[in-house]
Amino acid sequence: MRRPAHAPPSPLPQRLGIDPVRLRLPEGEWPDLGSYLRAHYRGGAGEAAVDRLLRDGRVYGSAGPLAADAPYRPGDHVWFHRELAPEAPVPFPLRVVHRDPHLLVVDKPHFLATTPRGSHVTQTALALLRHRLGIPELSPAHRLDRLTAGLVMFSVRREDRGAYQQLFAGRRVGKEYEALAPYAPSLALPRTVRSRIEKTRGVIAAAEQPGEPNAESRIELLERRGALGRYRLTPATGRTHQLRVHMNSLGLPILGDPVYPEVTDPAPDDYRRPLQLLARVLEFTDPVTGAAHRFESGRTLQAWDDPEGWADGSPQETA
């Protein structure tokens, strides 16, 4: 059977900034489309969800809705929106720092994931921005941990995605972070930390391992207040949890870190004592327009400005 080189465009728009699921029907013989989908999603609530989608006319082919008894045609595509569990909104503002026809830069709050993953789907920066700003092709140029606040870049147009993503892959973006951690008078700073960091799927914490270094961070003390230090962190690479791992390896675990040195696994809606890590600066030459950009977060770290409020678990920001 001759198949198209590319999938046809989706007949369904995004819903709350989330693309529909696209499923290409594999080779095989099935009595009808419903039989295949029920088998494909067998287990748990999958079959019941498929039945609801088919009954309500929410499974689409290129020409429109498909019934459960529609013929099974290998190579065809079907689309549908998954049934999503309700998500509590993150109660802190997501601010736009810069927007032009090619580039969007936002100042992300703590606790908001950059892209959909796991139980965080509609309440993510990508989904919220697509929906609120009406930019369905919006795509992240890089990612920031859910617990880290600060600057995140997105490409506005599909044709610009590669150019902005390559900025980060090619290490052509100057990045500065700010962190609060214990002050250690015996630790000589500034210093550059190099190590090999590995992240195992399904394991929350990344770990330093023997071998060729793949992660590099410069650590500088900017200021101290008693037992607390304010640090500038400049990563040369972008491994998962890199700055958190390197600070912890120096005996300077970042305040509010629920993973390093010990995994505490707070509830997703526990907004007390956010991780005191902020992506402060992004600096680069725009690969599309040639403009020289330097963006700086307008956020501050609560434990520095309001140590009592942070210690009490009182949120600093409101939407």
DRENDO-1510 file (C-alpha; in Angstrom, 1 decimal, always signed):
<recs>
REC; n; res; u; v; w
REC; 1; MET; +0.0; +0.0; +0.0 .
REC; 2; ARG; +1.4; +3.4; -0.9 .
REC; 3; ARG; +1.5; +5.8; +2.1 .
REC; 4; PRO; +1.8; +9.5; +2.2 .
REC; 5; ALA; +5.3; +10.8; +3.1 .
REC; 6; HIS; +3.9; +13.1; +5.7 .
REC; 7; ALA; +0.9; +13.0; +8.0 .
REC; 8; PRO; -2.0; +15.1; +6.8 .
REC; 9; PRO; -2.9; +18.2; +8.8 .
REC; 10; SER; -5.0; +17.7; +11.9 .
REC; 11; PRO; -8.8; +18.2; +11.5 .
REC; 12; LEU; -8.9; +19.2; +15.2 .
REC; 13; PRO; -7.6; +22.4; +16.7 .
REC; 14; GLN; -5.6; +22.5; +19.9 .
REC; 15; ARG; -7.6; +22.4; +23.1 .
REC; 16; LEU; -6.4; +24.6; +25.9 .
REC; 17; GLY; -3.0; +24.7; +24.1 .
REC; 18; ILE; -2.7; +20.9; +23.8 .
REC; 19; ASP; -2.4; +19.2; +20.4 .
REC; 20; PRO; -4.8; +16.3; +19.7 .
REC; 21; VAL; -3.4; +12.8; +19.7 .
REC; 22; ARG; -2.5; +11.6; +16.2 .
REC; 23; LEU; -2.5; +7.8; +15.7 .
REC; 24; ARG; -1.5; +6.1; +12.4 .
REC; 25; LEU; -3.3; +2.8; +11.9 .
REC; 26; PRO; -0.8; +0.0; +11.5 .
REC; 27; GLU; -1.0; -2.9; +9.1 .
REC; 28; GLY; -3.4; -5.6; +10.2 .
REC; 29; GLU; -7.0; -6.7; +9.9 .
REC; 30; TRP; -9.7; -5.6; +12.3 .
REC; 31; PRO; -13.5; -5.8; +12.0 .
REC; 32; ASP; -13.7; -2.0; +12.4 .
REC; 33; LEU; -12.0; +1.0; +13.8 .
REC; 34; GLY; -13.6; +0.7; +17.3 .
REC; 35; SER; -12.3; -2.9; +17.7 .
REC; 36; TYR; -8.7; -1.7; +17.0 .
REC; 37; LEU; -8.9; +1.3; +19.3 .
REC; 38; ARG; -10.3; -0.7; +22.2 .
REC; 39; ALA; -7.5; -3.2; +21.8 .
REC; 40; HIS; -4.8; -0.6; +21.4 .
REC; 41; TYR; -5.9; +1.2; +24.7 .
REC; 42; ARG; -6.9; -1.9; +26.6 .
REC; 43; GLY; -6.4; -1.8; +30.3 .
REC; 44; GLY; -7.5; +0.5; +33.1 .
REC; 45; ALA; -9.9; +3.2; +31.9 .
REC; 46; GLY; -8.6; +3.1; +28.4 .
REC; 47; GLU; -11.3; +1.1; +26.7 .
REC; 48; ALA; -14.1; +3.1; +28.5 .
REC; 49; ALA; -12.5; +6.3; +27.4 .
REC; 50; VAL; -12.3; +5.1; +23.8 .
REC; 51; ASP; -16.0; +4.1; +23.9 .
REC; 52; ARG; -16.9; +7.6; +25.1 .
REC; 53; LEU; -14.9; +9.3; +22.4 .
REC; 54; LEU; -16.4; +7.2; +19.7 .
REC; 55; ARG; -19.9; +7.5; +21.1 .
REC; 56; ASP; -19.6; +11.3; +21.3 .
REC; 57; GLY; -18.1; +11.7; +17.8 .
REC; 58; ARG; -14.8; +12.9; +19.1 .
REC; 59; VAL; -12.5; +10.6; +17.0 .
REC; 60; TYR; -11.7; +12.2; +13.7 .
REC; 61; GLY; -10.3; +11.1; +10.4 .
REC; 62; SER; -9.1; +13.6; +7.7 .
REC; 63; ALA; -12.7; +14.0; +6.4 .
REC; 64; GLY; -14.5; +14.3; +9.8 .
REC; 65; PRO; -15.8; +12.3; +12.8 .
REC; 66; LEU; -15.5; +8.5; +12.7 .
REC; 67; ALA; -18.0; +6.0; +14.2 .
REC; 68; ALA; -17.0; +2.9; +16.0 .
REC; 69; ASP; -18.1; +0.7; +13.0 .
REC; 70; ALA; -16.0; +2.8; +10.5 .
REC; 71; PRO; -13.9; +0.5; +8.3 .
REC; 72; TYR; -10.3; -0.1; +9.5 .
REC; 73; ARG; -7.9; +1.2; +6.9 .
REC; 74; PRO; -4.2; +0.6; +7.6 .
REC; 75; GLY; -2.1; +3.7; +6.9 .
REC; 76; ASP; -4.9; +6.1; +7.7 .
REC; 77; HIS; -4.6; +8.6; +10.6 .
REC; 78; VAL; -7.1; +9.3; +13.3 .
REC; 79; TRP; -7.1; +12.2; +15.8 .
REC; 80; PHE; -8.7; +12.8; +19.2 .
REC; 81; HIS; -8.2; +14.8; +22.4 .
REC; 82; ARG; -7.4; +12.7; +25.5 .
REC; 83; GLU; -9.7; +13.1; +28.4 .
REC; 84; LEU; -7.5; +15.2; +30.8 .
REC; 85; ALA; -7.8; +15.2; +34.6 .
REC; 86; PRO; -8.5; +18.6; +36.2 .
REC; 87; GLU; -5.4; +20.5; +37.2 .
REC; 88; ALA; -5.2; +23.2; +39.8 .
REC; 89; PRO; -3.8; +26.5; +38.4 .
REC; 90; VAL; -0.3; +27.4; +39.7 .
REC; 91; PRO; -1.2; +30.6; +41.7 .
REC; 92; PHE; +1.7; +32.7; +40.5 .
REC; 93; PRO; +1.9; +34.9; +37.4 .
REC; 94; LEU; +3.5; +33.9; +34.1 .
REC; 95; ARG; +4.9; +37.2; +32.6 .
REC; 96; VAL; +5.8; +38.0; +29.0 .
REC; 97; VAL; +9.2; +39.7; +28.9 .
REC; 98; HIS; +9.5; +40.0; +25.1 .
REC; 99; ARG; +7.4; +39.2; +22.0 .
REC; 100; ASP; +8.1; +39.7; +18.4 .
REC; 101; PRO; +7.0; +37.8; +15.2 .
REC; 102; HIS; +9.7; +35.2; +15.8 .
REC; 103; LEU; +10.5; +35.0; +19.5 .
REC; 104; LEU; +8.7; +34.9; +22.8 .
REC; 105; VAL; +10.5; +35.2; +26.2 .
REC; 106; VAL; +8.6; +34.7; +29.5 .
REC; 107; ASP; +9.4; +35.0; +33.1 .
REC; 108; LYS; +8.2; +31.6; +34.5 .
REC; 109; PRO; +7.2; +31.2; +38.2 .
REC; 110; HIS; +8.3; +28.5; +40.5 .
REC; 111; PHE; +6.1; +25.3; +40.3 .
REC; 112; LEU; +5.0; +25.8; +36.7 .
REC; 113; ALA; +6.3; +23.1; +34.2 .
REC; 114; THR; +7.7; +24.4; +30.9 .
REC; 115; THR; +6.1; +21.7; +28.8 .
REC; 116; PRO; +3.4; +19.0; +29.3 .
REC; 117; ARG; +4.6; +15.9; +31.2 .
REC; 118; GLY; +3.0; +13.5; +33.6 .
REC; 119; SER; +0.2; +15.0; +35.6 .
REC; 120; HIS; +1.2; +18.6; +34.4 .
REC; 121; VAL; -0.5; +19.1; +31.0 .
REC; 122; THR; -2.7; +22.2; +30.6 .
REC; 123; GLN; -1.1; +24.0; +33.6 .
REC; 124; THR; +2.2; +24.3; +31.8 .
REC; 125; ALA; +3.9; +27.4; +30.3 .
REC; 126; LEU; +3.6; +26.1; +26.8 .
REC; 127; ALA; -0.1; +25.2; +27.0 .
REC; 128; LEU; -1.0; +28.4; +28.8 .
REC; 129; LEU; +0.9; +30.6; +26.4 .
REC; 130; ARG; -0.5; +28.9; +23.3 .
REC; 131; HIS; -4.0; +29.3; +24.6 .
REC; 132; ARG; -3.8; +32.8; +26.1 .
REC; 133; LEU; -1.8; +34.4; +23.3 .
REC; 134; GLY; -3.4; +32.4; +20.4 .
REC; 135; ILE; +0.0; +31.0; +19.1 .
REC; 136; PRO; -0.7; +27.4; +18.2 .
REC; 137; GLU; +2.8; +26.8; +16.7 .
REC; 138; LEU; +4.6; +28.1; +19.8 .
REC; 139; SER; +7.5; +25.7; +20.7 .
REC; 140; PRO; +10.1; +25.8; +23.5 .
REC; 141; ALA; +13.7; +26.6; +22.5 .
REC; 142; HIS; +14.9; +25.0; +25.8 .
REC; 143; ARG; +13.4; +23.9; +29.1 .
REC; 144; LEU; +13.5; +25.0; +32.7 .
REC; 145; ASP; +12.8; +22.7; +35.6 .
REC; 146; ARG; +9.3; +23.0; +37.1 .
REC; 147; LEU; +10.7; +24.1; +40.4 .
REC; 148; THR; +13.0; +26.7; +38.9 .
REC; 149; ALA; +11.8; +30.2; +38.2 .
REC; 150; GLY; +13.0; +32.6; +35.5 .
REC; 151; LEU; +13.5; +33.1; +31.8 .
REC; 152; VAL; +12.3; +30.7; +29.2 .
REC; 153; MET; +12.4; +31.2; +25.4 .
REC; 154; PHE; +9.9; +30.0; +22.8 .
REC; 155; SER; +9.9; +30.2; +19.0 .
REC; 156; VAL; +6.7; +31.6; +17.6 .
REC; 157; ARG; +6.8; +30.1; +14.1 .
REC; 158; ARG; +7.4; +26.5; +13.1 .
REC; 159; GLU; +10.0; +27.4; +10.6 .
REC; 160; ASP; +12.1; +29.2; +13.2 .
REC; 161; ARG; +12.2; +26.3; +15.8 .
REC; 162; GLY; +15.4; +24.8; +14.7 .
REC; 163; ALA; +17.3; +28.1; +14.7 .
REC; 164; TYR; +16.4; +28.9; +18.3 .
REC; 165; GLN; +16.9; +25.4; +19.5 .
REC; 166; GLN; +20.3; +25.2; +17.9 .
REC; 167; LEU; +21.3; +28.3; +19.9 .
REC; 168; PHE; +21.2; +26.2; +23.1 .
REC; 169; ALA; +22.5; +23.0; +21.5 .
REC; 170; GLY; +25.5; +25.0; +20.2 .
REC; 171; ARG; +26.0; +26.8; +23.5 .
REC; 172; ARG; +25.6; +30.2; +22.0 .
REC; 173; VAL; +23.4; +31.5; +24.8 .
REC; 174; GLY; +24.9; +33.2; +27.8 .
REC; 175; LYS; +23.0; +32.0; +30.9 .
REC; 176; GLU; +23.2; +33.3; +34.4 .
REC; 177; TYR; +21.3; +31.9; +37.4 .
REC; 178; GLU; +20.9; +33.1; +40.9 .
REC; 179; ALA; +20.7; +30.8; +43.9 .
REC; 180; LEU; +20.4; +31.0; +47.7 .
REC; 181; ALA; +22.3; +28.4; +49.7 .
REC; 182; PRO; +24.3; +28.2; +52.9 .
REC; 183; TYR; +27.4; +30.3; +53.3 .
REC; 184; ALA; +30.6; +28.3; +53.7 .
REC; 185; PRO; +33.5; +30.5; +54.7 .
REC; 186; SER; +36.1; +27.8; +54.2 .
REC; 187; LEU; +35.0; +27.2; +50.5 .
REC; 188; ALA; +37.2; +29.0; +48.0 .
REC; 189; LEU; +35.1; +30.8; +45.4 .
REC; 190; PRO; +34.7; +31.5; +42.6 .
REC; 191; ARG; +35.4; +28.1; +41.1 .
REC; 192; THR; +34.4; +26.0; +38.1 .
REC; 193; VAL; +32.9; +22.6; +38.8 .
REC; 194; ARG; +33.2; +19.9; +36.2 .
REC; 195; SER; +31.8; +16.4; +36.6 .
REC; 196; ARG; +29.9; +13.6; +34.8 .
REC; 197; ILE; +26.1; +13.8; +35.6 .
REC; 198; GLU; +23.8; +10.9; +34.6 .
REC; 199; LYS; +20.0; +10.9; +35.0 .
REC; 200; THR; +18.3; +7.5; +35.0 .
REC; 201; ARG; +14.7; +7.4; +33.7 .
REC; 202; GLY; +12.3; +6.9; +36.6 .
REC; 203; VAL; +14.7; +8.1; +39.2 .
REC; 204; ILE; +14.1; +11.6; +40.6 .
REC; 205; ALA; +17.7; +12.5; +41.4 .
REC; 206; ALA; +20.5; +12.8; +38.9 .
REC; 207; ALA; +23.9; +11.7; +40.1 .
REC; 208; GLU; +27.6; +12.3; +39.5 .
REC; 209; GLN; +29.4; +9.3; +38.1 .
REC; 210; PRO; +33.0; +8.5; +37.3 .
REC; 211; GLY; +34.0; +9.3; +33.8 .
REC; 212; GLU; +34.6; +12.1; +31.3 .
REC; 213; PRO; +32.9; +15.3; +32.5 .
REC; 214; ASN; +29.8; +16.3; +30.6 .
REC; 215; ALA; +28.7; +19.1; +32.9 .
REC; 216; GLU; +30.4; +22.4; +33.8 .
REC; 217; SER; +29.2; +25.2; +36.1 .
REC; 218; ARG; +30.9; +28.3; +37.4 .
REC; 219; ILE; +30.0; +29.2; +41.0 .
REC; 220; GLU; +30.5; +32.7; +42.5 .
REC; 221; LEU; +29.5; +34.2; +45.8 .
REC; 222; LEU; +27.7; +37.5; +45.2 .
REC; 223; GLU; +26.7; +38.4; +48.8 .
REC; 224; ARG; +26.2; +37.0; +52.2 .
REC; 225; ARG; +23.8; +37.6; +55.1 .
REC; 226; GLY; +24.8; +35.7; +58.1 .
REC; 227; ALA; +24.7; +32.0; +57.3 .
REC; 228; LEU; +23.0; +32.6; +53.9 .
REC; 229; GLY; +24.8; +33.2; +50.6 .
REC; 230; ARG; +23.5; +34.6; +47.3 .
REC; 231; TYR; +25.3; +33.0; +44.4 .
REC; 232; ARG; +25.7; +33.5; +40.7 .
REC; 233; LEU; +25.7; +30.3; +38.7 .
REC; 234; THR; +26.9; +30.2; +35.1 .
REC; 235; PRO; +26.4; +26.8; +33.4 .
REC; 236; ALA; +28.5; +26.0; +30.3 .
REC; 237; THR; +26.4; +22.9; +29.7 .
REC; 238; GLY; +22.8; +21.9; +30.3 .
REC; 239; ARG; +22.5; +18.6; +32.0 .
REC; 240; THR; +19.4; +17.7; +34.0 .
REC; 241; HIS; +19.5; +19.3; +37.5 .
REC; 242; GLN; +23.1; +20.3; +36.8 .
REC; 243; LEU; +23.3; +23.4; +39.0 .
REC; 244; ARG; +21.4; +21.7; +41.8 .
REC; 245; VAL; +23.8; +18.7; +41.7 .
REC; 246; HIS; +26.9; +20.8; +41.5 .
REC; 247; MET; +25.9; +23.1; +44.4 .
REC; 248; ASN; +25.0; +20.1; +46.5 .
REC; 249; SER; +28.4; +18.5; +45.7 .
REC; 250; LEU; +30.1; +21.6; +47.2 .
REC; 251; GLY; +28.1; +21.2; +50.4 .
REC; 252; LEU; +25.8; +24.1; +49.4 .
REC; 253; PRO; +22.4; +22.6; +48.7 .
REC; 254; ILE; +20.0; +25.2; +47.3 .
REC; 255; LEU; +17.3; +26.3; +49.8 .
REC; 256; GLY; +14.0; +24.6; +49.2 .
REC; 257; ASP; +15.5; +21.8; +47.1 .
REC; 258; PRO; +13.2; +18.7; +47.6 .
REC; 259; VAL; +15.7; +16.4; +45.9 .
REC; 260; TYR; +19.3; +17.3; +46.9 .
REC; 261; PRO; +20.6; +16.2; +49.3 .
REC; 262; GLU; +17.5; +14.3; +50.3 .
REC; 263; VAL; +14.4; +13.4; +48.3 .
REC; 264; THR; +11.4; +14.6; +50.2 .
REC; 265; ASP; +8.8; +14.5; +47.4 .
REC; 266; PRO; +6.3; +17.2; +48.4 .
REC; 267; ALA; +2.8; +17.2; +46.9 .
REC; 268; PRO; +2.5; +19.0; +43.5 .
REC; 269; ASP; +0.3; +21.6; +45.0 .
REC; 270; ASP; +2.5; +22.4; +48.0 .
REC; 271; TYR; +3.7; +25.9; +47.1 .
REC; 272; ARG; +5.5; +26.6; +50.3 .
REC; 273; ARG; +9.3; +27.3; +50.4 .
REC; 274; PRO; +10.0; +27.3; +46.6 .
REC; 275; LEU; +13.4; +26.2; +45.4 .
REC; 276; GLN; +15.6; +29.3; +45.6 .
REC; 277; LEU; +16.9; +29.1; +42.1 .
REC; 278; LEU; +16.2; +31.7; +39.4 .
REC; 279; ALA; +17.2; +31.7; +35.7 .
REC; 280; ARG; +18.2; +35.4; +35.8 .
REC; 281; VAL; +19.8; +36.2; +32.5 .
REC; 282; LEU; +19.6; +35.1; +28.8 .
REC; 283; GLU; +22.0; +36.8; +26.4 .
REC; 284; PHE; +22.5; +35.9; +22.7 .
REC; 285; THR; +22.4; +37.1; +19.1 .
REC; 286; ASP; +19.0; +36.3; +17.5 .
REC; 287; PRO; +19.6; +33.7; +14.7 .
REC; 288; VAL; +16.6; +34.9; +12.8 .
REC; 289; THR; +16.8; +38.8; +13.0 .
REC; 290; GLY; +20.4; +39.3; +14.0 .
REC; 291; ALA; +19.4; +41.4; +17.0 .
REC; 292; ALA; +21.6; +41.4; +20.1 .
REC; 293; HIS; +19.4; +40.4; +23.0 .
REC; 294; ARG; +19.9; +40.5; +26.8 .
REC; 295; PHE; +16.9; +39.6; +28.9 .
REC; 296; GLU; +16.8; +39.7; +32.7 .
REC; 297; SER; +14.2; +38.2; +35.0 .
REC; 298; GLY; +12.2; +40.7; +37.1 .
REC; 299; ARG; +11.7; +38.1; +39.9 .
REC; 300; THR; +13.5; +38.0; +43.2 .
REC; 301; LEU; +14.2; +35.0; +45.5 .
REC; 302; GLN; +11.9; +35.2; +48.5 .
REC; 303; ALA; +14.3; +33.8; +51.2 .
REC; 304; TRP; +16.6; +36.8; +50.5 .
REC; 305; ASP; +14.0; +39.6; +50.5 .
REC; 306; ASP; +11.5; +37.9; +53.0 .
REC; 307; PRO; +13.3; +35.2; +55.0 .
REC; 308; GLU; +10.6; +35.0; +57.6 .
REC; 309; GLY; +7.8; +34.6; +55.0 .
REC; 310; TRP; +9.8; +32.0; +53.2 .
REC; 311; ALA; +10.5; +30.1; +56.5 .
REC; 312; ASP; +6.8; +30.3; +57.4 .
REC; 313; GLY; +5.8; +29.0; +54.0 .
REC; 314; SER; +3.9; +32.1; +53.0 .
REC; 315; PRO; +3.7; +32.6; +49.2 .
REC; 316; GLN; +5.4; +35.8; +48.0 .
REC; 317; GLU; +3.7; +36.1; +44.7 .
REC; 318; THR; +0.0; +36.3; +43.7 .
REC; 319; ALA; -1.5; +35.9; +40.3 .
</recs>
